[in-house]
């Protein structure tokens, strides 16, 4: 078969591709650095001929008119399972709703509810064998491609060709939109003194030969700096970022002592700098797999000495963790928080670490609170927490009673709030 000719027959303009979207369709989009920017930027232009179009995605890097413009209500609904700046701003418009989920179950549960009509995603250019690579995200893309009526991909020479479960054959693609835009990047994180202190405490909990999952932000960046002297670390992570690359280049990551996918970095998503994307291009060290695999706690637990490092917005004195809302207002999402917390604790020698600043708003608000306010979302329940780290130390909640947890957490709270927390714990009988 002449794959180049087949490819050429499938190339269309953005306008032609969007003609395939009809009223009441379920449209699922690729994530983050692989969101289909050319298509999403023009999606609003079909408003007058469609209604009730469900657009399903997460980690949106761009603010698109199809959901940011209040006039789009009734025409499009962004069903988003991890909020970023745009969805947070637009939520009050009624053009955005949140999809509660655990990442390893997203595809199976959403597919059980609705069959996707159209998948919009991104890929690297086709190779001589007729395959494109889904590049920087395999979270649910392959699952949706395999179950969608129509598959429309933006191909882009700036996207790295990656390995693992990333390949899609030209015969599985209905339409192709060619682009050469730059790929979304994240600015370098600013790491402050508190971050460095927290990073040092976290690093002390991680042994040589551990396999780590580490998230996005200044604290993970500080943790990576503090881990640079460790030996033979491995990586099994939901998201691959620059801090993992930094650790690899420092020689701390070798993957030699992993018990699952030995010698490989395993991830489902990459988001960071151009330096990271160039590192991933044609690099067989790194494999991308579906989140139904990467984020499954049963799979995570097969890594001995698995250590998950995540953050939190608030924690109450019994150990409940909120990592996704401010009161009832959705801020981010569940993502893989709970899955990696559970999987790491089921691992032989594993640990789950939640690391965050003890206070916010210039030390006027404590992130450790007696009880959550009404509507606050519990991301990880108190039976699933392990180690808690702030700039004031480490609290181990594993096996502790509520009374013991109260003492542990107050000890690592900001000093401005410790007397208040003690009095509230006593007044509310939190023991």
N, C-alpha and C positions, 0 to 999 in steps of 0.2 A: 504494500500500500504506500502511496505517496503521501506521507504525513504532512509535508509542507503545503501541498495542494489542499488537503483536508483542512488544515489550519487556516489558510487564506479564505476558504469558502465560509468560514465561521466568523470572520472579523466584521464587526459592525460598528457604527457610531454610538455614542452615548444615547442619543435621541432614539435610535432604532432599538437599542437594548431595552430602554425604559418602556417602550410600547408593549412589551410582554407583560408588564405588571397591570393587573386588572383589579377592580373593586373586590373587596373581601379576601384578597390574597394574604397568605402568610409568607413574608419575605424575610429570610434569615441572612445575616451579613457576617463576613469575616471580622476578626477582632483586632483592635489596637493598631499596631504597625501595618497590619494586613486589612484594615478596613478599606472598602472600595470607594476612595475619595471622589474619583471622577463621577461615579454613578450617584453617590449620596449627595454630592453638591448640586446635582440637577434634579433630584427626585421630586422636589416641590413643584417643578414645572408641569407635572401631570395632574396637579391637584384638581383642576376643573372637570376631569373626566373620571376620577376615582373617589370612592368613599370606603371607609372602614378597612384600610390596609394596615395590617399588623407588621411592624418592622422589628425584628428580634435581633438583639446584639448586646454587647457590653464593652466597657473600657473605651468608649468613644473618645478619640483624640480631637475631633473637630466639632464645631458648633454649626449644625446644618439647619437650613431654613425649614425643612420638612417637619421639624419638631420645635424649633425655637420661635417660630412665628405663630402667634395665637390663632391666626386665620386658618391654620392647618388642622385645627381640632375637628374631628369628625371625618377628615380625609385620611389622616395617618395617626397611628398610635405607636409610639416607641415603647416596646416591651423590653426593658433593659434589666439585666441581672447584676450589673456592677456600675454604680453611678460614678461619673466624673463631673467636671465643672458644668458642662452643658446641660446634662439631664438634671443636675441639682437645681440649676436656675430655672429650667423649663417645667419642673414638676408641677408647680402651682397653676400652670396654664391648662392642665388637663390633656396635654399631648404626650405625656410620659407616664408610664407605670412601672413598678418594680416587680420582678419575677423572683420570688423566694426559691432558693434551690441550693443543693450541694453540687459542686461542679462535676463530680464523677457520675452523677445521675441526671445531669441536665438533658442530654440528648434523649435518653430513654423516656424520661418523663414528659418532655415537651412533645416528642414524636407520638407518644401514646395519646396526647391531647389533640394535637393538630398535625396534619401532614403538610410539610412545606411546599408551597407552590413554586417559589423561586429562591435560589441561592445566589447571592452577590458576594464575590470574594476577590482575592488577589493571588497571583502566582508569578513565579519566575518564568522567563522565556522557555519555549519548548526545546527539548534536546533532540538529537538525531533519531532517537527511538520513539518519539511521539509523546514524551512525558513532560509535564510541567511539575514544578515543586510548589507546594503551598507555603513554602518559605518560613515565615516567622510565627505561624500559629496553626496548630492542629487540635485545638481544644475540642471543638465539635464539628469542624469543617467537613471532615471526611464522612462523618455520620449523616450530616445534612445532604451532602452531595449524593450519597448513595440512596437517599430517600426523597429527593426533591424532583418535581416535575421538570423544572428547567434549571440549568446551571449556567451562570454568566460570570466570567472571570475577567478581571483586568490583568493583563500581563505587563510586566514592568522590568526592564533590564537592571534597574537599581535594587531589585529584591534579590537577596542571596539565595542560592540553590542549597537546600538543606537536605539532611538524610533522616531516615526513620520511616514513619508512616505518613510521608508527605507527598508521595507521587500520585498524580492524576493523569490518565491517558487522554489524549485529544478526542478520542471517540466518546468519552464521558462528558464532554463539554458541549453545550449547545451554541453559545455565543461568546465571542472574545472582543474585548475593548482594549486596544493598545494604548498605553500611557508611558511616559518617561518622567513622571513627577518625582520629586525627592520623597524619601520615606520619612514618616514622622519620627522624630528623635526626642529624647528626654534631656533636659538640661542637667548639668552636673549638680548633684545634691550638696547643699551647704551643711557641713557637719560642725556642730557647736560643742562646747565643753561638756554639756550634759550627755550628748550623744557619745562622746569619747568615753566617759565614765561608764555609761551603760554598756557600750561595746566591750570594755575590758571585763566587766562582771560576766557578761554572756560568754566571752571567750574562755574564761576560767572553768565554765561548766562543760566545755566541749573537749573531748579527748582526741588524741591522735587516732587516725583510722576511722573517725566518724563519717557518716554520710549526712549531708546537711540539705535542708530546704530553707531558703532565705528569701524574704520578700523585697519590696520596693520602698525606698525612703532613706532618710538620713541616718536612722538608727541601724538598719542593715548595712549601710555603707561604713559606719563606725565599727560594727561587728567584724566586717571583712578586714578592716585595717588591723584589728586586734588579733585576727586569726592568721595573719600572714606568716607567723613563725611555726604554725602547726605542721604536722607531717601526715601525708597520705590521706587527706580528706577526699571524700567522694561527693557527688552531687546528684540528687534526685529531687527536682523542684518544679513547682507549678509554673513559675516564671523565671526566665534567665535574664539577668541584668548585668550591668557593667561591674558590679562589685564581685560577681563570680569570676568574670574575666580577670579582674585585678588579682584575685586569689590564685587563679591558675598561673598567671604570669609570674607571681611571686614564688611559685613552686610548692604552695601548700596543697593544691589539688592535684592528685595523681589518679584517683579512682582505682588504685591497685588493690585496695582492701575491701572493696564493695562486695557484697554477697549476692547482689542482683544487678545484672548488666555491668559486670566487672569491666573496668577500663573505659567506661562510657559515662559522659554527662547526659542525663535524661531530663527532658523538659517537655512542656506542651506549648510554651509561648515564650517569645523573646521580645524585649522592649528596652531600648537604651540608646546608645550613641551609634554614629556611623562606624566607629572603631569596632563595636560589638558586632554589627552586621557584617563587616568585612571579615572578622574572625570566623563567623559562622559559614561563610560562603565556601562550599565544597569541602567542608571540614567533617570528616568521618568520626571525629572524636565525640561529636554532639549528635544525639538522636532525639527527634521530636515524635511524640506519641500522643494519642488521644487522651483526653482527661478521664475518660471512662477507665483508662489504665493507670495513667500517672497519678491521678488523685484518689484512686480507690484505696481506702485504708488497709485493706487486706494485702494489696501490692506494696504499699509503703512500708508495711510492717516486715516485709521480707528482707529489707535492708537492716542488717545488724548495726547497732549503735546509730540508729536514725535519730537525728536531732532536727526538730522543726523550730524555726525562729520567726515569730509573728508579732504583730503589734495589737494595741487595743485603744479604744477611745475612752472607755471607762471600765472600772471593775468595782463590784460591791464587796462588802466585807465578808460575805459568805463564799466568794470566789467566782460569782457569775461574771462573764466577760461580754461586754458590748464592743464590737469592732466595726459596726456599720451604720449606726444611727445616732443622732443627737436628739434625745427624747424620742418622739414619734416620727421625726423627720429623717427620711432616708438620706444617708451621707455617702456610703460606698456600697458594699455588698458582702455577702457571706464568703463568696469565693471558695478557696480551699482551706480556710482557717480551721474549721472544725475537723475536716478530713485529715489534715496533717497532724493536728493535735492528737487525734485518736490513733492514727497509724503509727506515729512515732512512739507512743507509749506502749503499743503492742509489740514493738520491735525489741529484740534481745539487746539489752543495754541502752535502749532508746530514751529520749527525753523530749518533752515539749516545753518550749520557753516562750513566754509572752513578755515583751519588753516595750516600755513606754515611759514618757516623762511623767513624773508624779503630779504635775500641775500644769495648767495652761493659763492663758491671758495674763502673763507677767506674774505668775504665782498667786493669782486671785481666785482661781477655781481648782479644786482638787479633782484629780482623775480617779482617785479611790474614794468611794462614797459609801455612806451607811447602807442605803437602799437606792435602787434605780427609780427615777421619776416615772410617772405613768407614761406608757407607750414605748419605753426604751426596749430595743430589740436585744434579746439574749442570743449572741452568736455562738458562744461555746458555753455549755452549762457548767455548773460548779463541780459536777462529778467528772468532768473531762479536763480540768486544769491540772498543771504540774508545777513548773517553776515560773515565778513572776519576778521581773527585774525592773527596777527604776534606778535613778541616779543615786538613791540612798541605800541600795543593796539588793539582796536576793531573798525572796520568800519561797520556801518550798511548801506547797499545799498538799502534796501527795500523802494520802492516808490521814490527814489532820482532821480533827473535829472542827465544827464551826468556831467554838471558843478559841481553839488553837490557831485557826486561820485569821481570826480577828487580830490577835496579837502579832502574827507574822506580817500581815498587811499594814497595820498601823506603823510597824517598825520601818517600813520602806516608803511610807507616805511622806509628803512634804511636811517639815516640822511645823509650819503655820497651821496645819489642820489636825495634828495628832490629838490634841486635847478635845477638839470638837468630835472627832471620830470615836474617841473613848466614851465621851458622855452620851453620844447618840446610840452607840452599841449597848450601853447600859440602859438607856431610856427605852429603847425599842426591843430590849430583851434579845439581842442578836447573840445568842450563845447556844 
